[in-house]
Amino acid sequence: MASKKTGARLQVALKCSECGNLIRPTFKNTKNTTDKLELNKYCPTCGKTTVFKEQKIGK
């Protein structure tokens, strides 16, 4: 499989604010979104909807 050129996009993971599990790897456009992502998502570990905060994935 050919790898995509990401350009201004960074791969980030979303971390649950309740239990701290790193799940949901996603891409973020740094030109449009300069601050950290905070999204409400369902956490299967907690069993409820919580705030997920951006965590960088190191390569």
PDB file of N, CA, C and O in Angstrom:
ATOM      1  N   MET A   1       0.822  -1.172   0.000  1.00  0.00           N
ATOM      2  CA  MET A   1       0.000   0.000   0.000  1.00  0.00           C
ATOM      3  C   MET A   1       0.870   1.240   0.000  1.00  0.00           C
ATOM      4  O   MET A   1       1.873   1.309   0.710  1.00  0.00           O
ATOM      5  N   ALA A   2       0.487   2.196  -0.784  1.00  0.00           N
ATOM      6  CA  ALA A   2       1.238   3.448  -0.847  1.00  0.00           C
ATOM      7  C   ALA A   2       0.847   4.335   0.325  1.00  0.00           C
ATOM      8  O   ALA A   2      -0.326   4.407   0.691  1.00  0.00           O
ATOM      9  N   SER A   3       1.825   5.005   0.909  1.00  0.00           N
ATOM     10  CA  SER A   3       1.521   5.908   2.019  1.00  0.00           C
ATOM     11  C   SER A   3       1.076   7.261   1.485  1.00  0.00           C
ATOM     12  O   SER A   3       1.553   7.730   0.452  1.00  0.00           O
ATOM     13  N   LYS A   4       0.154   7.875   2.213  1.00  0.00           N
ATOM     14  CA  LYS A   4      -0.353   9.179   1.815  1.00  0.00           C
ATOM     15  C   LYS A   4       0.574  10.274   2.305  1.00  0.00           C
ATOM     16  O   LYS A   4       1.203  10.142   3.355  1.00  0.00           O
ATOM     17  N   LYS A   5       0.657  11.350   1.547  1.00  0.00           N
ATOM     18  CA  LYS A   5       1.381  12.532   2.009  1.00  0.00           C
ATOM     19  C   LYS A   5       0.423  13.324   2.880  1.00  0.00           C
ATOM     20  O   LYS A   5      -0.677  13.666   2.447  1.00  0.00           O
ATOM     21  N   THR A   6       0.835  13.613   4.096  1.00  0.00           N
ATOM     22  CA  THR A   6      -0.070  14.263   5.024  1.00  0.00           C
ATOM     23  C   THR A   6       0.014  15.777   4.975  1.00  0.00           C
ATOM     24  O   THR A   6      -0.982  16.441   5.260  1.00  0.00           O
ATOM     25  N   GLY A   7       1.151  16.351   4.629  1.00  0.00           N
ATOM     26  CA  GLY A   7       1.273  17.801   4.539  1.00  0.00           C
ATOM     27  C   GLY A   7       1.070  18.479   5.871  1.00  0.00           C
ATOM     28  O   GLY A   7       1.896  18.341   6.773  1.00  0.00           O
ATOM     29  N   ALA A   8      -0.033  19.218   6.008  1.00  0.00           N
ATOM     30  CA  ALA A   8      -0.301  19.975   7.225  1.00  0.00           C
ATOM     31  C   ALA A   8      -1.023  19.142   8.271  1.00  0.00           C
ATOM     32  O   ALA A   8      -1.368  19.657   9.335  1.00  0.00           O
ATOM     33  N   ARG A   9      -1.255  17.880   7.995  1.00  0.00           N
ATOM     34  CA  ARG A   9      -2.003  17.039   8.925  1.00  0.00           C
ATOM     35  C   ARG A   9      -1.063  16.252   9.831  1.00  0.00           C
ATOM     36  O   ARG A   9      -0.045  15.720   9.389  1.00  0.00           O
ATOM     37  N   LEU A  10      -1.429  16.194  11.108  1.00  0.00           N
ATOM     38  CA  LEU A  10      -0.698  15.408  12.102  1.00  0.00           C
ATOM     39  C   LEU A  10      -1.599  14.308  12.617  1.00  0.00           C
ATOM     40  O   LEU A  10      -2.808  14.503  12.745  1.00  0.00           O
ATOM     41  N   GLN A  11      -1.026  13.152  12.916  1.00  0.00           N
ATOM     42  CA  GLN A  11      -1.799  12.086  13.511  1.00  0.00           C
ATOM     43  C   GLN A  11      -1.810  12.293  15.013  1.00  0.00           C
ATOM     44  O   GLN A  11      -0.756  12.421  15.635  1.00  0.00           O
ATOM     45  N   VAL A  12      -2.992  12.327  15.594  1.00  0.00           N
ATOM     46  CA  VAL A  12      -3.144  12.503  17.033  1.00  0.00           C
ATOM     47  C   VAL A  12      -4.064  11.411  17.558  1.00  0.00           C
ATOM     48  O   VAL A  12      -4.854  10.839  16.806  1.00  0.00           O
ATOM     49  N   ALA A  13      -3.961  11.126  18.841  1.00  0.00           N
ATOM     50  CA  ALA A  13      -4.860  10.197  19.505  1.00  0.00           C
ATOM     51  C   ALA A  13      -5.728  11.003  20.457  1.00  0.00           C
ATOM     52  O   ALA A  13      -5.327  12.070  20.924  1.00  0.00           O
ATOM     53  N   LEU A  14      -6.901  10.496  20.738  1.00  0.00           N
ATOM     54  CA  LEU A  14      -7.779  11.154  21.691  1.00  0.00           C
ATOM     55  C   LEU A  14      -7.740  10.373  23.001  1.00  0.00           C
ATOM     56  O   LEU A  14      -7.898   9.152  23.014  1.00  0.00           O
ATOM     57  N   LYS A  15      -7.528  11.095  24.102  1.00  0.00           N
ATOM     58  CA  LYS A  15      -7.383  10.486  25.418  1.00  0.00           C
ATOM     59  C   LYS A  15      -8.601  10.818  26.269  1.00  0.00           C
ATOM     60  O   LYS A  15      -9.006  11.977  26.355  1.00  0.00           O
ATOM     61  N   CYS A  16      -9.178   9.815  26.889  1.00  0.00           N
ATOM     62  CA  CYS A  16     -10.344  10.004  27.749  1.00  0.00           C
ATOM     63  C   CYS A  16      -9.937  10.767  29.007  1.00  0.00           C
ATOM     64  O   CYS A  16      -8.933  10.439  29.641  1.00  0.00           O
ATOM     65  N   SER A  17     -10.716  11.781  29.365  1.00  0.00           N
ATOM     66  CA  SER A  17     -10.397  12.578  30.549  1.00  0.00           C
ATOM     67  C   SER A  17     -10.771  11.857  31.844  1.00  0.00           C
ATOM     68  O   SER A  17     -10.270  12.214  32.910  1.00  0.00           O
ATOM     69  N   GLU A  18     -11.643  10.849  31.769  1.00  0.00           N
ATOM     70  CA  GLU A  18     -12.068  10.116  32.963  1.00  0.00           C
ATOM     71  C   GLU A  18     -11.096   8.983  33.317  1.00  0.00           C
ATOM     72  O   GLU A  18     -10.536   8.953  34.413  1.00  0.00           O
ATOM     73  N   CYS A  19     -10.905   8.052  32.369  1.00  0.00           N
ATOM     74  CA  CYS A  19     -10.098   6.862  32.673  1.00  0.00           C
ATOM     75  C   CYS A  19      -8.673   6.959  32.129  1.00  0.00           C
ATOM     76  O   CYS A  19      -7.801   6.222  32.591  1.00  0.00           O
ATOM     77  N   GLY A  20      -8.408   7.842  31.163  1.00  0.00           N
ATOM     78  CA  GLY A  20      -7.061   8.045  30.656  1.00  0.00           C
ATOM     79  C   GLY A  20      -6.640   7.114  29.538  1.00  0.00           C
ATOM     80  O   GLY A  20      -5.470   7.109  29.154  1.00  0.00           O
ATOM     81  N   ASN A  21      -7.560   6.327  29.007  1.00  0.00           N
ATOM     82  CA  ASN A  21      -7.205   5.421  27.910  1.00  0.00           C
ATOM     83  C   ASN A  21      -7.015   6.191  26.614  1.00  0.00           C
ATOM     84  O   ASN A  21      -7.804   7.078  26.286  1.00  0.00           O
ATOM     85  N   LEU A  22      -5.961   5.846  25.880  1.00  0.00           N
ATOM     86  CA  LEU A  22      -5.710   6.431  24.566  1.00  0.00           C
ATOM     87  C   LEU A  22      -6.426   5.592  23.522  1.00  0.00           C
ATOM     88  O   LEU A  22      -6.083   4.431  23.299  1.00  0.00           O
ATOM     89  N   ILE A  23      -7.411   6.186  22.891  1.00  0.00           N
ATOM     90  CA  ILE A  23      -8.120   5.506  21.819  1.00  0.00           C
ATOM     91  C   ILE A  23      -8.398   6.507  20.715  1.00  0.00           C
ATOM     92  O   ILE A  23      -8.061   7.685  20.835  1.00  0.00           O
ATOM     93  N   ARG A  24      -8.999   6.048  19.663  1.00  0.00           N
ATOM     94  CA  ARG A  24      -9.440   6.854  18.541  1.00  0.00           C
ATOM     95  C   ARG A  24      -8.323   7.654  17.883  1.00  0.00           C
ATOM     96  O   ARG A  24      -8.324   8.882  17.970  1.00  0.00           O
ATOM     97  N   PRO A  25      -7.368   6.996  17.229  1.00  0.00           N
ATOM     98  CA  PRO A  25      -6.373   7.763  16.479  1.00  0.00           C
ATOM     99  C   PRO A  25      -7.040   8.481  15.313  1.00  0.00           C
ATOM    100  O   PRO A  25      -7.890   7.903  14.636  1.00  0.00           O
ATOM    101  N   THR A  26      -6.668   9.726  15.073  1.00  0.00           N
ATOM    102  CA  THR A  26      -7.285  10.535  14.040  1.00  0.00           C
ATOM    103  C   THR A  26      -6.262  11.528  13.512  1.00  0.00           C
ATOM    104  O   THR A  26      -5.173  11.657  14.071  1.00  0.00           O
ATOM    105  N   PHE A  27      -6.603  12.221  12.451  1.00  0.00           N
ATOM    106  CA  PHE A  27      -5.742  13.237  11.874  1.00  0.00           C
ATOM    107  C   PHE A  27      -6.313  14.616  12.152  1.00  0.00           C
ATOM    108  O   PHE A  27      -7.530  14.798  12.194  1.00  0.00           O
ATOM    109  N   LYS A  28      -5.414  15.599  12.344  1.00  0.00           N
ATOM    110  CA  LYS A  28      -5.820  16.970  12.631  1.00  0.00           C
ATOM    111  C   LYS A  28      -5.096  17.890  11.672  1.00  0.00           C
ATOM    112  O   LYS A  28      -3.884  17.764  11.496  1.00  0.00           O
ATOM    113  N   ASN A  29      -5.813  18.815  11.048  1.00  0.00           N
ATOM    114  CA  ASN A  29      -5.210  19.796  10.170  1.00  0.00           C
ATOM    115  C   ASN A  29      -4.692  20.945  11.031  1.00  0.00           C
ATOM    116  O   ASN A  29      -5.481  21.645  11.666  1.00  0.00           O
ATOM    117  N   THR A  30      -3.377  21.145  11.059  1.00  0.00           N
ATOM    118  CA  THR A  30      -2.778  22.155  11.940  1.00  0.00           C
ATOM    119  C   THR A  30      -2.983  23.570  11.422  1.00  0.00           C
ATOM    120  O   THR A  30      -2.874  24.521  12.196  1.00  0.00           O
ATOM    121  N   LYS A  31      -3.273  23.737  10.144  1.00  0.00           N
ATOM    122  CA  LYS A  31      -3.518  25.079   9.618  1.00  0.00           C
ATOM    123  C   LYS A  31      -4.882  25.603  10.053  1.00  0.00           C
ATOM    124  O   LYS A  31      -5.020  26.787  10.361  1.00  0.00           O
ATOM    125  N   ASN A  32      -5.887  24.738  10.080  1.00  0.00           N
ATOM    126  CA  ASN A  32      -7.238  25.154  10.454  1.00  0.00           C
ATOM    127  C   ASN A  32      -7.470  25.104  11.956  1.00  0.00           C
ATOM    128  O   ASN A  32      -8.167  25.958  12.504  1.00  0.00           O
ATOM    129  N   THR A  33      -6.898  24.117  12.625  1.00  0.00           N
ATOM    130  CA  THR A  33      -7.112  23.916  14.061  1.00  0.00           C
ATOM    131  C   THR A  33      -5.780  24.049  14.769  1.00  0.00           C
ATOM    132  O   THR A  33      -5.014  23.088  14.839  1.00  0.00           O
ATOM    133  N   THR A  34      -5.496  25.229  15.294  1.00  0.00           N
ATOM    134  CA  THR A  34      -4.208  25.453  15.945  1.00  0.00           C
ATOM    135  C   THR A  34      -4.218  25.039  17.413  1.00  0.00           C
ATOM    136  O   THR A  34      -3.171  24.688  17.957  1.00  0.00           O
ATOM    137  N   ASP A  35      -5.382  25.071  18.068  1.00  0.00           N
ATOM    138  CA  ASP A  35      -5.446  24.679  19.473  1.00  0.00           C
ATOM    139  C   ASP A  35      -5.715  23.175  19.582  1.00  0.00           C
ATOM    140  O   ASP A  35      -5.950  22.507  18.574  1.00  0.00           O
ATOM    141  N   LYS A  36      -5.681  22.653  20.794  1.00  0.00           N
ATOM    142  CA  LYS A  36      -5.866  21.223  21.008  1.00  0.00           C
ATOM    143  C   LYS A  36      -7.337  20.848  20.851  1.00  0.00           C
ATOM    144  O   LYS A  36      -8.232  21.621  21.194  1.00  0.00           O
ATOM    145  N   LEU A  37      -7.565  19.645  20.326  1.00  0.00           N
ATOM    146  CA  LEU A  37      -8.920  19.148  20.131  1.00  0.00           C
ATOM    147  C   LEU A  37      -9.519  18.707  21.450  1.00  0.00           C
ATOM    148  O   LEU A  37      -8.830  18.118  22.282  1.00  0.00           O
ATOM    149  N   GLU A  38     -10.796  18.987  21.646  1.00  0.00           N
ATOM    150  CA  GLU A  38     -11.571  18.467  22.765  1.00  0.00           C
ATOM    151  C   GLU A  38     -12.930  18.087  22.219  1.00  0.00           C
ATOM    152  O   GLU A  38     -13.711  18.948  21.813  1.00  0.00           O
ATOM    153  N   LEU A  39     -13.209  16.785  22.211  1.00  0.00           N
ATOM    154  CA  LEU A  39     -14.444  16.284  21.635  1.00  0.00           C
ATOM    155  C   LEU A  39     -15.173  15.405  22.637  1.00  0.00           C
ATOM    156  O   LEU A  39     -14.547  14.723  23.448  1.00  0.00           O
ATOM    157  N   ASN A  40     -16.509  15.424  22.578  1.00  0.00           N
ATOM    158  CA  ASN A  40     -17.318  14.516  23.381  1.00  0.00           C
ATOM    159  C   ASN A  40     -17.522  13.233  22.588  1.00  0.00           C
ATOM    160  O   ASN A  40     -18.131  13.248  21.519  1.00  0.00           O
ATOM    161  N   LYS A  41     -17.012  12.123  23.115  1.00  0.00           N
ATOM    162  CA  LYS A  41     -17.117  10.823  22.471  1.00  0.00           C
ATOM    163  C   LYS A  41     -17.503   9.773  23.504  1.00  0.00           C
ATOM    164  O   LYS A  41     -17.357   9.984  24.708  1.00  0.00           O
ATOM    165  N   TYR A  42     -17.999   8.635  23.012  1.00  0.00           N
ATOM    166  CA  TYR A  42     -18.323   7.517  23.892  1.00  0.00           C
ATOM    167  C   TYR A  42     -17.059   6.731  24.208  1.00  0.00           C
ATOM    168  O   TYR A  42     -16.319   6.359  23.299  1.00  0.00           O
ATOM    169  N   CYS A  43     -16.807   6.476  25.482  1.00  0.00           N
ATOM    170  CA  CYS A  43     -15.667   5.682  25.921  1.00  0.00           C
ATOM    171  C   CYS A  43     -16.172   4.290  26.306  1.00  0.00           C
ATOM    172  O   CYS A  43     -16.964   4.161  27.239  1.00  0.00           O
ATOM    173  N   PRO A  44     -15.721   3.240  25.596  1.00  0.00           N
ATOM    174  CA  PRO A  44     -16.189   1.896  25.933  1.00  0.00           C
ATOM    175  C   PRO A  44     -15.679   1.403  27.288  1.00  0.00           C
ATOM    176  O   PRO A  44     -16.315   0.546  27.901  1.00  0.00           O
ATOM    177  N   THR A  45     -14.550   1.922  27.769  1.00  0.00           N
ATOM    178  CA  THR A  45     -14.017   1.514  29.069  1.00  0.00           C
ATOM    179  C   THR A  45     -14.861   2.086  30.207  1.00  0.00           C
ATOM    180  O   THR A  45     -15.196   1.379  31.157  1.00  0.00           O
ATOM    181  N   CYS A  46     -15.202   3.378  30.103  1.00  0.00           N
ATOM    182  CA  CYS A  46     -16.021   4.021  31.128  1.00  0.00           C
ATOM    183  C   CYS A  46     -17.495   3.648  30.988  1.00  0.00           C
ATOM    184  O   CYS A  46     -18.220   3.567  31.979  1.00  0.00           O
ATOM    185  N   GLY A  47     -17.925   3.424  29.761  1.00  0.00           N
ATOM    186  CA  GLY A  47     -19.321   3.098  29.511  1.00  0.00           C
ATOM    187  C   GLY A  47     -20.216   4.311  29.429  1.00  0.00           C
ATOM    188  O   GLY A  47     -21.430   4.204  29.602  1.00  0.00           O
ATOM    189  N   LYS A  48     -19.618   5.486  29.161  1.00  0.00           N
ATOM    190  CA  LYS A  48     -20.423   6.707  29.051  1.00  0.00           C
ATOM    191  C   LYS A  48     -19.717   7.700  28.141  1.00  0.00           C
ATOM    192  O   LYS A  48     -18.573   7.491  27.739  1.00  0.00           O
ATOM    193  N   THR A  49     -20.410   8.770  27.826  1.00  0.00           N
ATOM    194  CA  THR A  49     -19.860   9.823  26.985  1.00  0.00           C
ATOM    195  C   THR A  49     -19.011  10.752  27.841  1.00  0.00           C
ATOM    196  O   THR A  49     -19.479  11.281  28.849  1.00  0.00           O
ATOM    197  N   THR A  50     -17.754  10.949  27.431  1.00  0.00           N
ATOM    198  CA  THR A  50     -16.826  11.801  28.170  1.00  0.00           C
ATOM    199  C   THR A  50     -16.091  12.724  27.210  1.00  0.00           C
ATOM    200  O   THR A  50     -16.214  12.598  25.992  1.00  0.00           O
ATOM    201  N   VAL A  51     -15.334  13.644  27.766  1.00  0.00           N
ATOM    202  CA  VAL A  51     -14.525  14.560  26.968  1.00  0.00           C
ATOM    203  C   VAL A  51     -13.214  13.860  26.615  1.00  0.00           C
ATOM    204  O   VAL A  51     -12.533  13.320  27.486  1.00  0.00           O
ATOM    205  N   PHE A  52     -12.871  13.876  25.332  1.00  0.00           N
ATOM    206  CA  PHE A  52     -11.607  13.330  24.861  1.00  0.00           C
ATOM    207  C   PHE A  52     -10.723  14.479  24.453  1.00  0.00           C
ATOM    208  O   PHE A  52     -11.152  15.369  23.718  1.00  0.00           O
ATOM    209  N   LYS A  53      -9.473  14.471  24.931  1.00  0.00           N
ATOM    210  CA  LYS A  53      -8.518  15.528  24.642  1.00  0.00           C
ATOM    211  C   LYS A  53      -7.408  14.999  23.744  1.00  0.00           C
ATOM    212  O   LYS A  53      -7.092  13.810  23.760  1.00  0.00           O
ATOM    213  N   GLU A  54      -6.826  15.897  22.964  1.00  0.00           N
ATOM    214  CA  GLU A  54      -5.772  15.527  22.011  1.00  0.00           C
ATOM    215  C   GLU A  54      -4.506  15.101  22.720  1.00  0.00           C
ATOM    216  O   GLU A  54      -4.092  15.712  23.705  1.00  0.00           O
ATOM    217  N   GLN A  55      -3.894  14.041  22.206  1.00  0.00           N
ATOM    218  CA  GLN A  55      -2.602  13.556  22.691  1.00  0.00           C
ATOM    219  C   GLN A  55      -1.781  13.218  21.450  1.00  0.00           C
ATOM    220  O   GLN A  55      -2.253  12.472  20.592  1.00  0.00           O
ATOM    221  N   LYS A  56      -0.567  13.748  21.336  1.00  0.00           N
ATOM    222  CA  LYS A  56       0.243  13.485  20.161  1.00  0.00           C
ATOM    223  C   LYS A  56       0.750  12.060  20.152  1.00  0.00           C
ATOM    224  O   LYS A  56       1.045  11.481  21.198  1.00  0.00           O
ATOM    225  N   ILE A  57       0.850  11.495  18.939  1.00  0.00           N
ATOM    226  CA  ILE A  57       1.396  10.156  18.751  1.00  0.00           C
ATOM    227  C   ILE A  57       2.825  10.309  18.254  1.00  0.00           C
ATOM    228  O   ILE A  57       3.043  10.903  17.198  1.00  0.00           O
ATOM    229  N   GLY A  58       3.788   9.798  18.975  1.00  0.00           N
ATOM    230  CA  GLY A  58       5.184   9.910  18.587  1.00  0.00           C
ATOM    231  C   GLY A  58       5.571   8.861  17.564  1.00  0.00           C
ATOM    232  O   GLY A  58       5.164   7.703  17.663  1.00  0.00           O
ATOM    233  N   LYS A  59       6.367   9.275  16.571  1.00  0.00           N
ATOM    234  CA  LYS A  59       6.849   8.321  15.569  1.00  0.00           C
ATOM    235  C   LYS A  59       8.346   8.403  15.473  1.00  0.00           C
ATOM    236  O   LYS A  59       8.954   7.680  14.685  1.00  0.00           O
TER     237      LYS A  59
END
